[in-house]
Amino acid sequence: MDAESADASTPTLRSERVRGIIGLTLVALACGLGAWVFFRGPAPFAIDVWWNQLFVAAPSPVLLTFALTMDAIGGHWVAVFVVPLGGALLLFLVGRRWGALYFLAASVGSAAIVQVLKHTFGRARPEDILVISDHGSFPSGHTANAATVAVVAVVIFPAVWVRIAGIVWVLAMAFSRTYLHAHWLSDTLGGALVGAGMALILAAFFAHLRLRDDDRLAVRRATRRPDAAASGAS
């Protein structure tokens, strides 16, 4: 990399460091929220109770079907194997090799932090839960996974529509988890913080690999342009 390209990449590296700091802050906030939940005792927050009772009082077959579909897509073997491995394979095939590694690392890192927090705080789930779930209500693993996928997508493809789709995806997953009474509302907030935080931390970690991949793609495009120009002239 020459001096000019190095100067051009400096703001990118700086922005990746900022991403890492923001990611650490989000994970720290999730841990702080979990500690608050733990030390205040078994009683849920008032907003948790209000949100939970809102859905108990107004059941809907359409929303229940939607929530069960989100439960199947956002967790279990689909979220653990199909989404990370399938997404990584697609990224590799389109030339985003760093993105493939980044997606896998972010998925594993987010899931690991979720399990550590679940077993550390051991929060009880709502009593009227409609699906079978593992131990520990805080944080929501489904929401953490959704936030991880959303942030990874924005990092790799920073388009406005990707940002909007990511926000909608996370909110829909959080809604589905509380509609099924699998989590309290504060659990989904904790999950979103963990998932987004880990994705940002690992985005900073993979910054150098990303720059090297971008340079490789830029060189490939540059070498193709003369050939295209020559064929057009002939």
N, C-alpha and C positions, 0 to 999 in steps of 0.2 A: 504494500500500500504506500503510495507516494505522499508527499507533504500535503498536497491539495486535498486528496481524498481523506487523509487523516483529519484535517481541519473540518471537513464536511461531516465526518462521523462523530466529532466531539460532542455536538449538541445532542445527538442520539444517545450516546453513552451517558451523558448527564441526565437526560430525561429518563433513562432506564434506572439510574440510581434513585431518582425521585420516585419512580414506580416501586422500587424495592422498599423505600422508606414508608411509603403509603401502605404497602402490603403488610409490613411488620406492624404498623399502627392498627390496621384492621384486625389482624390476628390477636394483637394485644387487647383490643376492645372486646373481642369475642371471649377471650379468657377472663377479662374483667367482668363481663356480663354473667358468665358461668359461675364465677366466684360469688357474685351478688346473689344469684339464684340459690347457690349452695348454702351460704351462711345465713340467709334470711329464713331458712326453714322450708318445709314441704309445701306451704301454701303458695299457690301461683299468684302472679301479679293481678291486679284488678282488671287491667286491660286483657289479660289472658282469659280470665273468667268471662268477661263480657263478650269477647270474640267467640269463644267456645259455645256459649249459650245462644248466641245469635243463630248459629247453624243448627243447633238442636231444635230451636223453635220454628225454623223454616226449611224443612227438608225438601229436596228437589231431585227427582229421578235423573234429570238431565245433568245436573251438577254432580250427582253421585257417580254417574257413568264417566263423566269427564275426570273426576278425581281418581277413580280406580284406574283409568287409562294412564294418567300421569304417574300413579304409583308404580305401574308395571314398567313404564318407560324410564322413569327416573331412578330406579333402584334395582336390587336383585342382580341377576346375571347380565341383564341388558346394560345396566350402568357400569358394572364391574368389568365386563369383558367386551361386549359388542361395541359400545360407544368409544371407549379409549382405543381399542385395537383397530376398529374400523376407521375411526377418524385419523389415527396415526398413519394407517396404510394409504388413505386418500391423500394426505398431506405429502407423504413420501413420493407418491406417483406424480403429483403435480410439481415436484421439484422443491418443496418446502421441507427439506430434511431436518433442519433445525426445529421446524414447527412440529414435526412428528415426535421428536424426542421431548420437546417442551410440553406437548399435550399429554404424553404418557407420564412425565415427571409430575406435572401439575395434578393430574388425576390421582396418582398414587399418594402424593404429598397431602392433598386435601383429605382423602379418605383416611390416611393415617392420623392426622390431627383430629379429625372428627372422632375416631375411635378412642384416642387418648382422652379427649375431653368427656366423652360419654362415660367412660369408666372412672374418670376422676371425680365427676360431679354426681353421677348416678341419679339424675332427676327422674321422678316417676312420670309416666305418660298419663294423659287424661283417661279417666275410667271408662268413658264411652267410646273407646277406640273401635274402629270398624275394620281394621286390617291387622294382620299378624306382623309384629315388628320386633326388633332385637332389643337388648337392654339399653336403657338410657335415652331420655327424651331430648336432652340438650347436648349438642346442637342437632339440628335436622340434617341428616346425611343427604337426603334427597335434594334439599335446597342448596346445600354446600356443593353438591355435584353440578347442579344447574348453574350456580354462580361461577364455578370453575370453567365450565364449557363456554359460558357467555363471555367471560373476560378473555379467555384464550382466543376465542373467535375474533374479538375486537382487537387484540394485540396483533394477530396475524393478518386480519383483513379490516383495517380501520376505516370502514365506511359508515355513514350515518345510519343506513338501514340495518346494518349489523348491530349497531349499538341499540337501536330501538327494539329489534327482535330479541336481543339478549335481555334487555330489561323486562320485556313482556314474558319471556320464558321463565325468568327467575320469579316474577310475581305470580305467574300461573302455578308454578310448582309449590311456592309457599302457600298459596290459597288452597291447593289440593290437599296439602298435608294437614292443614288445620280443619278443612272441611271433613276429612276422614277422622278427625280427632286423634290423629297419630302424634300430633305435636301441639304444644302451646304456641301462640303467636311469637313469643320471645325466643322460642327454639329456632324458628325459621329465620329470625333476624341474626341469631348467632351463627346459623349455618351459612347464610349469605356472606357474613363477615369473614368466616373461615375460608370459604371457597374463593371469594374474590381476592382475599389477602394472599393466599398461597399462590394463586395464578400470577399476581403482580410480583411477588417475591421471586418466583422462578423465571418470570420474564426478564428481570434484571440479571439473574444468574446466567441466562442463555443469551445475553446481549451480544457478546463477542462472537458466538457461533452464528447468531443471526446476521451480523454485519458481514461475516465471511461468506455466508450463503448469498446474501444480497449482492456482494461484489462478484461472486461467481456467475450469478444470473445476469448481472449488468454486462460482464465481459462476453457472455454467450450472445446476448442481444446485439452487442456492438459488432461482433464478428459476423452476424447474420445480415446486418444492414448493407455492407458493401456488396454482398452476393445478390441481395434483392435489387439494389440500385443497378448493378451490372445487367441483370436479367431484364429489368425494365428498359434500359437503354438499348439493348439489342432487340 
